[in-house]
Amino acid sequence: MYVPFTAPRLETNETGAQGEMRMKIVAGAVLGAVLIGLSGAAVAQDKANGRPFWVGEHSWPNQQAFIDSGARCATKPLSDFDRTTIEEKIGPFIAARAQLLRDANANKGKPGGGGGGGGGGGTTVLGGVIQVYVHVIRSSSGAGDVSETRIAQQLNVLNAAFASTGWSFNLVDTTRTDNDSWYTMTPGSTAETQAKTALRKGSADDLNIYLANIGNGLLGWATFPSNYASAPSRDGVVVLSASLPGGNAAPYNLGDTATHEIGHWMGLYHTFQGGCARQETGGDIVADTPAERSAAYGCPTNRDSCTSLAGLDPIYNFMDYTDDGCMFEFTAAQDARMDALFSAYRYQK
């Protein structure tokens, strides 16, 4: 069950522990970007030499093959009709949220979740504590186990990543299941349906994370908030176990595959959705993430793939495809969308 924040938080100026956390995130991202830059030549050499590129236990001919496959994220895009329906539904929540913030800023703080404003007949929440159930799926021999330490490290990564948004995550329970079919599940498969039906806990506002050696060389996928009403048992996030901190899926083993997929679970789209035709397509429907022609990989500093539009590509954003060490931010407008979508589709549903 979702737990709202009771203490106010500042909307514009981060202070105290939150500000310190942001500094740690930025510092870590800068160091990661430096390390990625230093390894760039080696990656290019690997491509030239055709050396295998490993993601967990799956081998690609080289990193370019992995990039071209789209295996970074297998979250199924929503239809244009669904996107339009969502915008109509969350409009009142976005308006209510804006009013709450205007009122809060007049009093020097951002209100806690559960406060005020009816958005289309519902409560508008602004951050809160999301209860998390982690399901470790192993092979019948027990291969693929994930230690409690690594799970705790993953939760720490999530709480740091979402710190500026007011959302945090509390681990409630961890289950362990041995099942060969579920261990290598793929999106939309019978194995996925069976695993989630058997293991899922909680309601719409509880997060279920499934860890496994997922098939097809994928890193992860998620469901959107709007998917819950029609398929509640399929709700949640599936992540390659090797992508957790300490795993062997480098450069995707710092825990931000889960961050990215939970961004989808909270309702966010990829920053590169719609490419440079943002005005025509709506893109990611976030005003403060500049358009980019395609997904970014590695950490391509100063990349500008839509030169006729303002801003450099948002390569540091968690909803792009860059390496874990490159990602470190959600924007204010993404924060607003997460609040509105959680309010409309998950809060007390």
C-alpha positions as CSV (number, residue, x, y, z in Angstrom):
1,M,0.0,0.0,0.0
2,Y,1.3,3.4,-1.0
3,V,2.3,5.6,1.9
4,P,2.1,9.4,1.3
5,F,4.7,11.8,2.4
6,T,3.8,13.8,5.5
7,A,6.7,16.3,5.5
8,P,6.9,19.1,2.9
9,R,9.6,19.2,0.4
10,L,10.8,22.2,-1.6
11,E,9.8,22.3,-5.2
12,T,12.6,24.5,-6.6
13,N,15.5,24.4,-4.2
14,E,16.9,21.1,-2.9
15,T,18.3,21.3,0.6
16,G,19.6,19.1,3.3
17,A,19.9,15.4,2.8
18,Q,18.0,15.6,-0.5
19,G,20.5,18.1,-1.9
20,E,23.4,16.0,-0.7
21,M,21.9,13.0,-2.4
22,R,21.6,14.9,-5.7
23,M,25.2,15.9,-5.4
24,K,26.2,12.3,-4.9
25,I,24.2,11.3,-7.9
26,V,25.7,14.0,-10.1
27,A,29.3,13.2,-8.9
28,G,28.7,9.5,-9.6
29,A,27.4,10.2,-13.1
30,V,30.3,12.5,-13.9
31,L,32.8,9.8,-12.8
32,G,30.9,7.2,-14.7
33,A,31.0,9.4,-17.8
34,V,34.7,9.7,-17.5
35,L,35.2,6.0,-17.2
36,I,32.9,5.4,-20.1
37,G,34.9,7.9,-22.2
38,L,38.1,6.1,-21.3
39,S,36.6,2.8,-22.3
40,G,35.1,4.1,-25.6
41,A,38.2,3.2,-27.6
42,A,38.1,-0.3,-26.2
43,V,34.4,-0.6,-27.2
44,A,35.2,0.6,-30.7
45,Q,38.0,-1.9,-30.9
46,D,35.7,-4.6,-29.8
47,K,33.3,-3.7,-32.6
48,A,36.1,-3.7,-35.1
49,N,37.5,-7.0,-33.9
50,G,34.0,-8.6,-33.7
51,R,34.5,-9.6,-30.1
52,P,31.5,-11.0,-28.3
53,F,29.5,-8.6,-26.2
54,W,27.9,-10.3,-23.2
55,V,24.7,-9.2,-21.4
56,G,24.3,-11.5,-18.5
57,E,24.6,-15.0,-19.9
58,H,23.6,-14.0,-23.5
59,S,26.3,-13.2,-26.1
60,W,26.0,-10.8,-28.9
61,P,28.5,-10.7,-31.8
62,N,29.5,-7.3,-30.6
63,Q,28.1,-4.3,-28.8
64,Q,26.7,-2.8,-32.0
65,A,24.6,-5.9,-32.5
66,F,23.1,-5.5,-29.1
67,I,22.4,-1.8,-29.8
68,D,20.8,-2.5,-33.1
69,S,18.6,-5.2,-31.6
70,G,16.8,-2.8,-29.2
71,A,17.4,-5.3,-26.4
72,R,18.1,-2.4,-23.9
73,C,14.3,-2.2,-23.1
74,A,11.4,-4.4,-24.3
75,T,8.6,-2.3,-22.8
76,K,5.8,-2.4,-25.3
77,P,4.9,1.1,-26.7
78,L,1.3,2.3,-26.2
79,S,-0.9,3.0,-29.2
80,D,-1.7,6.6,-30.3
81,F,-5.3,6.0,-29.1
82,D,-4.1,4.9,-25.7
83,R,-1.7,7.9,-25.4
84,T,-4.5,10.3,-26.3
85,T,-6.9,8.7,-23.7
86,I,-4.2,8.9,-21.0
87,E,-3.6,12.6,-21.7
88,E,-7.4,13.3,-21.4
89,K,-7.5,11.4,-18.1
90,I,-4.5,13.0,-16.4
91,G,-5.2,16.5,-17.5
92,P,-7.2,17.4,-14.4
93,F,-4.6,15.8,-12.2
94,I,-1.8,17.9,-13.7
95,A,-3.9,21.0,-13.2
96,A,-4.7,20.1,-9.6
97,R,-1.0,19.3,-9.0
98,A,0.0,22.8,-10.4
99,Q,-2.5,24.4,-8.0
100,L,-1.1,22.4,-5.0
101,L,2.4,23.6,-5.9
102,R,1.3,27.2,-6.2
103,D,-0.3,27.0,-2.8
104,A,2.7,25.2,-1.3
105,N,5.3,27.5,-2.8
106,A,3.4,30.4,-1.2
107,N,4.1,28.6,2.1
108,K,7.8,27.8,1.1
109,G,7.2,24.0,0.7
110,K,5.8,21.2,-1.4
111,P,2.9,19.3,0.2
112,G,3.0,15.7,1.0
113,G,1.1,13.0,-1.0
114,G,-2.6,12.7,-0.6
115,G,-3.1,16.5,-0.3
116,G,-5.9,18.4,-2.0
117,G,-7.1,18.7,-5.5
118,G,-9.5,16.4,-7.2
119,G,-8.2,15.3,-10.5
120,G,-11.2,13.9,-12.4
121,G,-12.8,12.8,-9.1
122,G,-9.6,11.5,-7.5
123,T,-6.9,12.6,-5.2
124,T,-3.7,14.2,-6.5
125,V,-0.6,12.8,-4.9
126,L,2.9,14.4,-5.0
127,G,5.4,11.7,-4.2
128,G,5.3,9.0,-1.5
129,V,6.7,5.7,-0.4
130,I,6.0,2.8,-2.8
131,Q,6.0,-0.7,-1.3
132,V,8.1,-3.2,-3.2
133,Y,8.0,-6.9,-3.6
134,V,11.0,-8.5,-5.2
135,H,10.7,-12.0,-6.8
136,V,14.0,-13.8,-7.5
137,I,13.4,-16.5,-10.1
138,R,16.2,-19.1,-10.4
139,S,16.7,-22.2,-12.5
140,S,15.7,-25.6,-11.2
141,S,19.4,-26.1,-10.1
142,G,19.3,-22.8,-8.1
143,A,21.4,-20.8,-10.6
144,G,20.6,-17.1,-10.8
145,D,20.1,-16.4,-7.1
146,V,20.4,-12.8,-6.0
147,S,21.7,-12.0,-2.6
148,E,19.9,-9.8,-0.1
149,T,22.9,-7.5,-0.2
150,R,22.5,-6.9,-3.9
151,I,18.7,-6.4,-3.6
152,A,19.4,-3.8,-0.8
153,Q,21.9,-2.1,-3.1
154,Q,19.3,-2.0,-5.9
155,L,16.8,-0.3,-3.6
156,N,19.5,2.2,-2.6
157,V,20.1,3.0,-6.3
158,L,16.3,3.5,-6.8
159,N,16.0,5.8,-3.9
160,A,18.9,7.9,-5.0
161,A,17.6,8.1,-8.6
162,F,14.1,9.2,-7.5
163,A,15.2,11.4,-4.6
164,S,14.5,14.6,-6.4
165,T,11.0,13.6,-7.4
166,G,9.8,12.8,-3.9
167,W,9.2,9.1,-4.6
168,S,10.9,6.4,-2.6
169,F,10.8,2.6,-2.4
170,N,10.5,0.3,0.6
171,L,11.3,-3.4,0.4
172,V,8.4,-5.4,1.9
173,D,9.3,-8.9,1.0
174,T,11.5,-11.1,-1.2
175,T,10.5,-14.4,-2.7
176,R,12.6,-17.1,-4.3
177,T,11.3,-19.5,-6.9
178,D,13.0,-22.3,-8.9
179,N,11.4,-22.7,-12.3
180,D,13.4,-23.2,-15.6
181,S,10.6,-21.8,-17.8
182,W,10.1,-18.7,-15.8
183,Y,13.9,-18.2,-15.4
184,T,14.2,-17.4,-19.1
185,M,10.8,-15.7,-19.6
186,T,10.3,-13.2,-22.5
187,P,7.8,-10.4,-22.9
188,G,4.2,-11.6,-23.5
189,S,5.2,-15.3,-23.1
190,T,3.2,-17.9,-21.3
191,A,6.1,-18.2,-18.8
192,E,5.7,-14.5,-17.9
193,T,2.0,-14.8,-17.4
194,Q,2.4,-17.8,-15.2
195,A,5.2,-16.3,-13.1
196,K,3.3,-13.1,-12.5
197,T,0.0,-14.7,-11.8
198,A,1.6,-17.0,-9.2
199,L,3.9,-14.5,-7.6
200,R,2.4,-11.0,-7.8
201,K,1.5,-9.3,-4.5
202,G,-0.3,-6.1,-3.5
203,S,-2.5,-3.7,-5.4
204,A,-2.1,-1.1,-8.2
205,D,0.2,1.1,-6.1
206,D,2.6,-1.6,-5.1
207,L,5.6,-2.4,-7.2
208,N,6.5,-6.0,-8.1
209,I,10.0,-6.5,-9.5
210,Y,10.8,-9.9,-11.1
211,L,14.5,-10.8,-11.4
212,A,15.5,-13.6,-13.8
213,N,17.9,-14.5,-16.5
214,I,15.4,-13.3,-19.0
215,G,15.6,-14.5,-22.6
216,N,16.6,-13.0,-25.9
217,G,19.5,-11.0,-24.4
218,L,17.0,-8.4,-23.0
219,L,17.7,-6.2,-20.0
220,G,14.2,-5.6,-18.9
221,W,10.6,-4.4,-19.6
222,A,7.6,-3.0,-17.7
223,T,3.9,-2.3,-17.8
224,F,2.5,1.2,-17.9
225,P,0.0,2.5,-15.2
226,S,-2.8,2.5,-17.8
227,N,-2.3,-1.3,-18.4
228,Y,-3.3,-2.2,-14.8
229,A,-7.1,-2.0,-15.1
230,S,-7.3,-4.5,-17.9
231,A,-4.5,-6.8,-16.8
232,P,-3.7,-6.4,-13.1
233,S,-1.9,-9.7,-12.7
234,R,0.7,-8.7,-15.4
235,D,1.6,-5.4,-13.7
236,G,5.2,-4.8,-12.7
237,V,8.8,-4.7,-13.8
238,V,11.0,-7.5,-15.1
239,V,14.7,-7.1,-14.9
240,L,17.8,-9.1,-15.8
241,S,19.3,-10.2,-12.6
242,A,22.8,-9.5,-13.9
243,S,21.9,-5.8,-14.3
244,L,21.6,-5.3,-10.5
245,P,24.6,-3.7,-8.7
246,G,27.4,-6.2,-8.7
247,G,26.1,-8.1,-11.7
248,N,28.0,-9.1,-14.8
249,A,26.0,-7.1,-17.4
250,A,28.5,-4.2,-17.7
251,P,28.1,-1.4,-18.7
252,Y,24.5,-2.0,-17.5
253,N,25.2,-3.4,-14.0
254,L,24.9,-0.4,-11.7
255,G,21.1,-0.9,-11.2
256,D,19.7,1.7,-13.6
257,T,17.9,-0.8,-15.8
258,A,15.5,-1.1,-12.9
259,T,15.4,2.7,-12.6
260,H,14.5,3.0,-16.3
261,E,11.8,0.3,-16.2
262,I,10.3,1.8,-13.1
263,G,10.1,5.1,-15.0
264,H,7.9,3.3,-17.4
265,W,5.9,1.7,-14.6
266,M,5.3,5.3,-13.3
267,G,4.2,6.3,-16.8
268,L,7.2,7.8,-18.5
269,Y,8.1,7.3,-22.2
270,H,11.5,7.1,-23.8
271,T,13.1,10.5,-24.3
272,F,13.7,9.7,-28.0
273,Q,10.0,8.7,-28.7
274,G,8.9,10.5,-31.8
275,G,12.4,11.4,-32.8
276,C,12.9,14.9,-34.1
277,A,9.2,15.1,-35.2
278,R,8.1,16.0,-31.6
279,Q,5.7,18.7,-32.7
280,E,3.8,16.2,-34.9
281,T,4.0,13.1,-32.7
282,G,4.0,14.5,-29.2
283,G,7.3,12.7,-28.4
284,D,7.6,11.8,-24.8
285,I,5.1,14.6,-23.9
286,V,7.7,16.1,-21.6
287,A,8.6,19.8,-22.3
288,D,12.0,19.8,-20.6
289,T,13.6,16.8,-22.3
290,P,15.0,18.0,-25.7
291,A,14.1,16.0,-28.7
292,E,16.5,13.4,-30.0
293,R,16.5,11.5,-33.3
294,S,17.2,8.1,-31.8
295,A,18.3,6.4,-28.6
296,A,21.7,7.3,-27.3
297,Y,24.2,4.6,-26.2
298,G,27.4,4.8,-24.2
299,C,27.7,8.4,-23.0
300,P,28.0,10.7,-26.1
301,T,28.6,14.1,-24.5
302,N,27.3,17.0,-26.5
303,R,25.3,14.8,-28.9
304,D,22.8,16.9,-30.8
305,S,20.8,14.7,-33.2
306,C,18.0,17.2,-33.8
307,T,20.0,20.2,-34.8
308,S,17.0,22.3,-35.8
309,L,15.5,22.0,-32.4
310,A,16.6,23.5,-29.1
311,G,18.8,21.6,-26.7
312,L,21.4,18.9,-26.7
313,D,20.1,15.3,-26.5
314,P,19.1,14.3,-22.9
315,I,21.7,11.6,-22.6
316,Y,21.9,11.8,-18.8
317,N,18.2,11.1,-18.5
318,F,17.1,7.8,-17.0
319,M,14.6,7.3,-19.9
320,D,17.3,7.3,-22.6
321,Y,19.4,4.2,-23.4
322,T,22.8,5.3,-22.3
323,D,25.1,3.3,-20.0
324,D,24.2,3.1,-16.3
325,G,27.2,5.3,-15.4
326,C,25.9,8.0,-17.7
327,M,22.4,8.3,-16.3
328,F,21.6,10.5,-13.4
329,E,18.4,12.5,-13.8
330,F,14.7,12.9,-14.1
331,T,13.4,16.3,-15.0
332,A,10.8,18.5,-13.3
333,A,8.2,17.8,-16.0
334,Q,8.9,14.0,-15.7
335,D,8.3,14.4,-12.0
336,A,4.9,16.1,-12.8
337,R,3.9,13.3,-15.1
338,M,4.8,10.6,-12.6
339,D,2.7,12.3,-9.9
340,A,-0.3,12.7,-12.3
341,L,-0.2,9.2,-13.7
342,F,0.2,7.6,-10.3
343,S,-2.7,9.6,-9.1
344,A,-4.9,8.7,-12.0
345,Y,-4.1,5.0,-12.4
346,R,-2.5,3.7,-9.3
347,Y,-3.4,5.6,-6.1
348,Q,-5.9,3.5,-4.1
349,K,-6.9,1.5,-7.2
